[in-house]
Amino acid sequence: MAELYGRDLITTQDWSIDEIQATIDLARKLRAIVRGGGRPPRLLDRKNFFMVFYAPSTRTRGAFEAATAMLGGHPAFIDVSTMRMEEAVKDAAKMYDSYADGIGVRILDKAIDFVYGAGRRVVEEFARVAKVPVINMACCTYHPTQAIGDMMTIQAKLGDVRGKKYAVTWAYSSKPRGRCSIQEEVLIATRFGMDVTLVHPPGFEIDPKIIEAAKRNAEESGGSFEVSNDFEEGLRGANVVFPRNWATAEFLRVGATAFGVDREVAIYNRYRDWRLEQHHVDDLMGRPAIVTHVLPVMRGEEATDEVMDGPNSVIYEQADDNFFAKMAVLALTMCKEVEL
């Protein structure tokens, strides 16, 4: 996998399906070593991974930080509130490029006032300027390492995922959220030949470019892609369901300040019944049936505790797999040779 050395990862669309699968396979090997009580080789010995966080994180920071250290590298956490924010992005990127062997950037939601595209442009500027690999740790548009880890979990539960139905559905929440995870899931699942249904009320359309890419992916992989505005019908026959809130297209176009958070939440309140409950899983979904979520899940809003803590839920396995997926991405992009 030397061809991934020095490569950026802005979206899973950047890598071939074979490269993504090889990353998942390496993640599984790393997982087996660690969960078996061993320690992986120090593949990142004396290497620095600079993690530039414009936005907060629970799992992404912890996973990248622990993964870098476990591989023998140094994870440098950079909270941008401690930086001189008047400095141009390209100047900061060029500086960290000289210090680091890899750079991660996370910028989305409140950090950009929810203005769609603003975060992606910052990540792309880092990638344009830096010679070392730049890893997108979540922007307004994409979250590639999350999607790779999630596909690792889905494969473990379903085996061959081709032809399996994946319902990516909007779900009620009292707080606005971006759509990076939603869009990345649609992209990777259609590339792996799944039958993907994107389910949402009118007004919550995702990026048209993502829609077009998903359609092309499905055509090339033998899967399918469709959009539904019917919550229960969208769930029918699904083997995987991902229930998550995301903001309206208009809110993301103009931003939180211009649109108004209270006005946005009032729209959500029209769809309080868009909540995943156990009877949906039992009566509508296919078999096998798993419930996924990138976390944090808005418990009692997006889904009930009965669902998220129930036998169909794989949310903690996802979090675990995501740790090893991130570890694999770091190893493959920052090492010329990866031998376990």
Secondary structure by P-SEA (a helix, b strand, c coil): ccccccccccccccccaaaaaaaaaaaaaaaaaaaaccccccccccbbbbbbcccccccaaaaaaaaaaaacbbbbbbccccccccccaaaaaaaaaacccbbbbbbcccccccccaaaaaaaaaaaaccccbbbccccccccaaaaaaaaaaaaaaccccccbbbbbbbbbbcbbbbcaaaaaaaaaaaaaccbbbbbbcccccccaaaaaaaaaaaaaaccccccccccccccccccbbbbbccccccccccccccccaaaaaaaaaaccccccccccccccccccbbbbbccccccccccccccccccccaaaaaaaaaaaaaaaaaaaaccccccc
